[in-house]
Amino acid sequence: MTLHEMAQHLVRQGKGILAADESNTTCNKRFETLGIPATEDMRRAYREILFTTPGIEEFLSGVILYDETIRQSASDGTPLHQLLASRGIQVGIKVDGGLDDTAFPDGQVTKGLEGLQGRLQEYKSLSAVFTKWRMVTTVEDTPQNKALQENVTRLAEYARVVQQEGLVPIIEPEVLIDGTHTAAQCENAIVETLSLAFDAMQKASVDLKGLILKTSMAVSGKKNSARASADEVGERTVRALKASVPDAIAGVVFLSGGQTPEEATANLNAIARLEPHPWPLTFSFSRALQEPVLALWKGNNANTPDAQAAFHKRLSLNILADAGGYSPALEQGA
């Protein structure tokens, strides 16, 4: 496929993208909360449970992997990236180097540009056809924030280099939902952040038709007790995107960003019901898909069937939500 065709393939109707690219540190924290040994083999076993769940190829166009995971093999010796590719699921890879707390006094910046081209060439040999780079900002940050300005500059350079190597870049300028902010404040922050990001894309001559945006929803802060309804989140999110995202991009995928599985699905459903949109929309959730799976598995392989059933259910509910066909009543069904 060409760059444009692959980008369109990843965001096609009826499919989502699983974000299974948690760093070892993040994954270990989730394991430790449930009493699961935080080892490389347990991380491998958990990812194998996700990737071998029957029927996930019906719901997923791609999976974003972490560096450790793309090098691991299933218990039968099949490399995990080959396992996914054999099911028609495209392999993606997180290529940023995480967050640097020291470079700027007013925020975290994402590192990872050094040696990027060489890493991309290796990842291509491991079946990768798309990539992801995450940066973070807060609702309080302004366009004058030096860390934010540096982040979007690095984000654009990443996208340029990735396209040069023939891979599809996903850009993830995440507006964090920590704090007490309102959905209205989050909406404004998304507009400001995405406007800066796409201005940087234009300056770097990034091919927008071969680019996918992974973005936050306009939700209330975690510590705000006055929660915005799904309908309000949908309206504010769509308005923010239309105000800041060029029509030319291949598509938009949403991160769950700390929302509960049910909340993320309901909000996705509200967004989808406001169609038509200028671009295809779908999900690229991590915790909102995996939280119930991990809670059922708990490191015990005897629980694998139940864990995989929970994963299949969450995927199917989000596919329904992506078409505006979700109802909270479905959470109780099989």
C-alpha atoms as one frame of an Amber mdcrd trajectory, in Angstrom:
protein
   0.000   0.000   0.000   1.032   3.591  -0.519   1.439   5.911   2.474  -1.995
   7.424   1.857  -3.645   4.039   1.373  -2.187   2.658   4.603  -3.307   5.716
   6.561  -6.829   5.339   5.184  -6.749   1.590   5.878  -5.945   2.173   9.546
  -8.904   4.508  10.134 -11.492   2.751   7.995 -15.065   2.409   9.218 -15.730
  -0.408  11.645 -12.162  -0.753  12.940 -10.179   0.709  15.816  -6.545   0.719
  16.923  -5.417  -0.907  20.164  -2.744   1.032  22.046  -0.661  -1.715  23.693
   2.425   0.486  23.897   2.569   1.169  27.631   6.139   1.557  28.846   7.521
  -1.128  31.125   7.241   1.305  34.039   3.557   1.990  33.381   2.751  -1.672
  32.786   4.576  -2.712  35.948   2.611  -0.201  38.042  -0.656  -1.695  36.790
   0.612  -5.190  37.511   1.752  -4.304  41.022  -1.676  -2.856  41.867  -3.184
  -6.294  41.172  -0.386  -8.327  42.711   0.966  -9.523  39.346   4.750 -10.070
  39.210   6.295  -7.157  37.279   8.563  -9.201  35.015   9.304  -9.238  31.307
   7.760 -12.675  30.877   4.533 -11.627  32.606   4.311  -8.580  30.336   4.814
 -10.888  27.355   2.180 -13.322  28.610  -0.327 -10.518  29.110   0.192  -9.099
  25.615  -0.172 -12.616  24.204  -3.582 -12.885  25.885  -4.682  -9.700  24.137
  -3.292 -10.620  20.721  -4.645 -14.191  20.696  -8.186 -13.265  21.712 -10.467
 -14.927  19.131 -12.135 -12.554  16.691 -10.212  -9.334  17.424  -9.357  -8.979
  13.726 -13.031  -8.100  13.228 -12.556  -4.965  15.326  -8.913  -3.883  14.988
  -7.081  -2.398  12.029  -3.838  -2.081  13.976  -2.031  -2.434  17.301   0.602
  -0.041  18.630   3.444  -1.943  20.313   6.242  -0.998  22.688   9.895  -1.677
  21.819  10.064  -4.685  24.154   6.840  -6.180  22.794   7.707  -5.985  19.102
  10.748  -8.160  19.876   8.888 -10.791  21.920   7.345 -14.097  20.856   4.216
 -15.964  21.865   4.482 -19.143  23.932   4.559 -21.225  20.722   7.567 -19.287
  19.432   5.719 -17.080  16.934   6.961 -13.481  17.075   4.134 -11.309  18.358
   4.410  -8.938  15.404   4.011 -11.906  13.021   1.061 -13.162  15.040  -0.737
  -9.845  14.527   0.213  -9.542  10.856  -1.038 -13.081  10.166  -4.482 -11.985
  11.407  -4.545  -8.977   9.093  -3.835  -6.541  11.931  -1.283  -3.870  11.055
   1.721  -3.484  13.351   2.521  -0.076  14.822   5.285   1.016  17.161   5.726
   3.767  19.745   8.942   5.547  18.768   9.215   8.441  21.224  11.568   8.121
  24.171   9.167   9.261  26.869   8.962  12.522  28.764  11.853  14.709  29.901
  11.117  16.644  33.097  14.374  18.612  33.091  14.709  20.402  29.750  12.127
  23.155  30.361  10.916  24.667  33.629   7.349  25.110  32.345   6.519  21.580
  31.249   7.562  18.144  30.049   8.959  17.633  26.569   9.099  14.372  24.634
  12.499  12.982  23.718  13.461  10.455  21.054  14.493  12.244  17.852  18.126
  11.164  18.187  18.653   7.968  16.212  15.027   7.885  15.063  15.760   7.065
  11.433  17.837   4.026  12.336  15.181   2.735  14.735  12.529   3.116  12.074
  14.527   1.011   9.632  14.814  -1.758  12.231  11.114  -1.559  13.103  10.210
  -1.920   9.430  12.088  -5.246   9.443   9.841  -6.267  12.365   6.628  -5.693
  10.343   5.875  -2.128  11.519   3.930   0.001   9.040   2.905   2.867  11.318
   4.277   4.705  14.354   3.205   6.865  17.281   4.753   9.801  19.141   3.137
  11.213  22.281   3.565  14.645  23.792   1.628  16.040  26.724   0.346  19.425
  27.753  -2.095  20.676  30.369  -5.242  22.762  30.217  -3.352  25.578  31.944
  -0.580  25.751  29.331  -0.795  28.638  26.858   0.558  28.953  23.307   3.439
  30.978  24.799   4.542  27.995  26.887   8.121  27.127  25.838   7.749  23.411
  26.503   4.582  23.284  24.397   6.286  25.113  21.530   9.235  22.730  21.662
   6.916  19.732  21.826   5.018  20.589  18.648   8.279  21.309  16.831   9.601
  17.871  17.779   6.256  16.289  16.909   6.434  17.708  13.396  10.043  16.618
  12.903   9.106  13.105  14.006   6.239  13.010  11.480   8.510  14.263   8.691
  11.181  11.627   9.343   8.625   8.810   9.659   7.020   9.672   6.322  10.459
   9.882   4.754  10.934   6.230   5.768   7.570   5.271   4.227   5.657   4.720
   7.474   2.429   6.353   8.647   2.905   8.663  11.655   0.297   9.017  14.369
   0.768  12.262  16.275  -0.564  12.321  19.838  -0.628  15.813  21.375  -2.424
  14.790  24.553  -4.162  17.366  26.743  -4.011  15.751  30.189  -7.260  15.434
  32.135  -5.675  15.808  35.577  -7.022  18.634  37.709 -10.320  20.429  38.267
 -10.839  22.033  34.867 -14.182  22.141  33.080 -14.962  20.567  29.729 -15.109
  24.091  28.283 -11.562  24.788  29.423 -10.434  21.463  27.994 -12.056  22.336
  24.670 -10.105  25.592  24.502  -6.852  23.822  25.356  -7.426  21.242  22.599
  -8.005  24.014  20.048  -4.841  25.856  21.087  -2.702  22.710  21.181  -3.880
  21.267  17.881  -3.629  24.627  16.126   0.009  24.886  17.194   0.668  21.274
  16.193  -0.733  21.614  12.701   1.048  24.924  12.173   4.265  23.033  12.950
   3.243  20.236  10.543   2.812  22.772   7.766   6.201  24.351   8.450   7.850
  20.918   8.354   6.096  20.028   5.054   4.406  16.969   6.543   2.036  15.198
   4.128  -1.308  15.554   5.897  -2.984  12.868   3.798  -0.533  10.381   5.239
  -0.973  11.534   8.852  -3.306  10.373  11.652  -4.159  12.487  14.694  -4.600
  10.847  18.089  -6.310  13.334  20.346  -7.948  13.873  23.715 -11.686  14.369
  24.171 -12.977  17.584  25.744 -13.755  16.128  29.161 -13.906  17.506  32.680
 -10.808  17.199  34.852 -10.562  14.086  37.013 -10.945  16.148  40.194 -13.957
  18.106  38.958 -17.055  16.628  40.601 -19.328  18.370  38.073 -18.847  15.903
  35.230 -19.731  16.967  31.691 -22.305  14.668  30.108 -21.437  12.520  27.110
 -23.496  14.804  24.891 -21.558  17.859  26.068 -18.243  16.063  25.605 -19.273
  15.084  22.084 -20.299  18.601  21.096 -17.214  20.247  22.578 -14.825  17.684
  21.109 -16.214  17.934  17.603 -16.257  21.734  17.780 -12.618  21.772  18.913
 -11.543  19.475  16.097 -13.379  21.426  13.408 -11.750  24.623  14.673  -8.193
  23.298  14.560  -7.755  20.181  12.402  -7.249  20.406   8.616  -9.741  18.468
   6.513  -6.855  16.874   4.592  -5.594  14.540   7.325  -6.267  10.811   6.940
  -8.268  10.499  10.139  -8.689  11.110  13.857  -8.427   8.493  16.618  -9.255
   9.181  20.246  -7.249   8.336  23.336  -9.091   7.457  26.513  -6.660   9.389
  28.723  -7.680   8.016  32.101 -11.441   7.800  31.489 -13.209   4.689  32.718
 -14.005   2.108  30.026 -17.717   2.986  30.165 -17.098   6.739  30.090 -14.747
   6.539  27.103 -17.205   4.396  25.151 -20.174   6.664  25.918 -18.201   9.760
  24.904 -17.043   8.118  21.668 -20.660   7.266  20.915 -21.750  10.880  21.455
 -19.018  12.104  19.091 -20.003   9.607  16.415 -23.657  10.676  16.571 -22.663
  14.148  15.406 -21.626  12.885  11.973 -20.874  13.777   9.241 -17.298  14.813
  10.053 -14.566  15.988   7.662 -12.419  12.950   8.538 -12.922   9.321   9.593
 -13.096   8.974  13.388 -12.354   5.923  15.529 -10.723   4.912  18.825  -7.182
   4.087  19.874  -7.728   3.259  23.532  -5.305   1.663  25.948  -6.567   1.475
  29.518 -10.235   1.816  28.513  -9.904  -1.468  26.607  -7.443  -3.258  28.859
  -8.515  -2.405  32.415 -11.255  -5.076  32.645  -8.963  -7.637  30.990  -6.142
  -7.128  33.457  -8.509  -7.144  36.442  -9.882 -10.547  35.406  -6.569 -12.131
  34.408  -4.580 -11.126  37.515  -1.569 -13.075  36.272  -3.394 -16.417  36.446
  -3.629 -18.242  33.116  -6.683 -20.118  34.345  -8.507 -16.787  34.013  -7.509
 -16.304  30.359 -10.896 -17.251  28.806 -12.749 -14.727  30.988 -10.138 -12.059
  30.358 -10.303 -12.579  26.600 -14.106 -12.509  26.672 -13.944  -9.142  28.465
 -11.514  -7.812  25.843 -13.741  -8.989  22.994 -16.743  -7.349  24.639 -15.024
  -3.976  25.080 -13.872  -4.000  21.484 -17.354  -4.827  20.213 -18.939  -2.086
  22.350 -16.500   0.501  21.037 -17.121  -0.521  17.448 -20.823   0.027  18.134
 -20.006   3.407  19.694 -17.926   4.376  16.670 -21.104   4.011  14.623 -23.265
   5.822  17.203 -25.004   2.580  18.164 -23.890   2.161  21.777 -26.163   2.211
  24.810 -25.081   1.864  28.473 -27.621  -0.948  28.744 -25.318  -3.037  26.544
 -22.732  -3.089  29.344 -24.845  -5.747  31.058 -25.171  -7.944  27.994 -22.875
 -10.704  26.780
